[in-house]
Amino acid sequence: MTLLWSLLAFAVAIGVLVTVHEYGHFLAARLMGVKVLRFSVGFGRPLLRRRFGRDGTEFVVAALPLGGYVKMLDEREGAVAPDERARAFNRKGLRARTFIVSAGPLANFLFAIVAYGVMFMIGVGGVRPVVGEVTPDTPAAVAGFERGEEIVRIAGREATDWEQVNLRLLDHTVRGDSIEIWVRDEAGREWRRELDLGDRQALLAEGQFLRRVGLQPYRPELVPRIGAVEGGSPADRAGLAPGDRVTRVDGDRVGDWYALVQRIQASPDQTLRLEVERDGRTLHLEVVPASVSRNGDAVGRIGAGVDPDQPAAREMAVVVRQGPGQALLSGFGRTWDVSVLTLGILWRMVTGEASVKNISGPVTIAEFAGTSAVIGISAFLGFLGLVSISLGIINLLPIPMLDGGHLLYFLAEAVKGSPVSERTQIIGQQLGLLAIAGLMTLALYNDFTRLFG
C-alpha cells in the first residue's frame, strides 16, 4: 500500500508539474502567434488524445510520464504551407523565440510561488527550534550552543521552526561564511552565537546536514500512545488503534515514544509482542514491522504515529498561517530562497565542494511524494513547490535538448547576428543527450544505493 500510494502521489506530482511547464510554452507560443500542433504530457505511445481549438491542436497523454513537450509549427521539422509560414516558430524574431522557450521554466517558478502561498494560507505545521543534544567537536559545539536553547533569529531573520533553521543554515553553508544566531535560554535570556560554516566540503557531504553542524532537535518525553494508524499497515493488521498505549515490547517496559520507535526500527521483519492498554483493558498483540530502507540500512516501520494531543507535543508544535497577501509574499520569499540554495549547491557539486550523492532521481522523489501526501495537503503543496523549482532550474541548465540549451543557441545568435548552424545544433543535441543520460544514471544510482546500500 505504501508503494502504491507513493506511485500515485508521484504520478500526480509529475503530471501536474509537467503540465504546468508545457502550458507555459504553449501559452507563450499562442501569445507570439505560433501555431501549436501538439501538447503532450508524457512520451511514447499516446494513451489519450483529443483535438481542441481553432488550430486543431492535439492534446495527448502518453505512456511514459517522465516529461512532455509542445510541438510547434516549424519549417525545420517539415513542410509548411505558404499561408502559415508566418506562424512558424523559426520565422519569429529572437525575442519572441526566447520568450517562448523561457516560459516553461518561468511557469514552474510561478507555480511554486502559488503552491507555497496556498501552503501558508492553509497553515504550515512545524517544530519549535529548541536545541537537544549538541555533538562535541562540531561547529555548533565550538559556537557554544547548549541543550534547551531555542533559536530565535538567524542573520537578523526570525526563525519559527526547524525547517527554516535548516534552510538558512544550508544557504550560509553554501556561501561558506559565518553566521550570527540569537538563542533564548530556558530563563528567557537571549545570547548571541557565531556559527562557523566555512567547511563546505564536510558539511555538504551526504547525510543529515544538521547532525554534521552538530545540532539535534530537542525531543520531549512523549507517552507511547498511538495516534493515527495507516490503513493496511502492519499496525493496522496487528489490530492497533488510535488511543492505544503501548506498555511493553517482548516483555520489556517501554518508557516513552522514542524508545518504542527505536525498538520497532531495530526489528524489521521480526515479530514483536506488544502489551497494550485500551479502555482500561490489557491486550496482547503481535506486529511484524515492515522493512524499509533508510540511508542504505534496513529499518522497521509499522505505519503508526504518536498521539499529538499531549501537553509536551503541543508545547513544541508551531503552526504558521497567513492571509492571502502575506502568504503570497511568503511564497515568493520561499521560492527565491530555495532557488538560490539549489543553484548554490549545484555549483558546489561542480567545484567538488558538495557531494554528487545529493542528486536524487525518480525513486527518491516518489518516496517523498508519498510521504508528503500522507502528512497532508499542506506538506504535499510544499513538496510540489520544491520539485517545481528543481524542474525549472534543471531546464535552464545550458545543456542542448533542454530549454537552457536553446537559450544558449539564442545567445550565440544574438552575438554573431545569425542562427547557429544546423550541424552545430545536431552535435549539441547528441552531446546533450549524453549529458542527460549521465545525470539520470547518476540519479538512479544514488536512488538504488540509498534503497539497497
Summary of the structure (lengths in Angstrom):
residues: 453
radius of gyration: 25.8
end to end distance: 23.1
largest distance: 84.6
contacts: 1431
relative contact order: 0.13
helix: 50%
strand: 24%
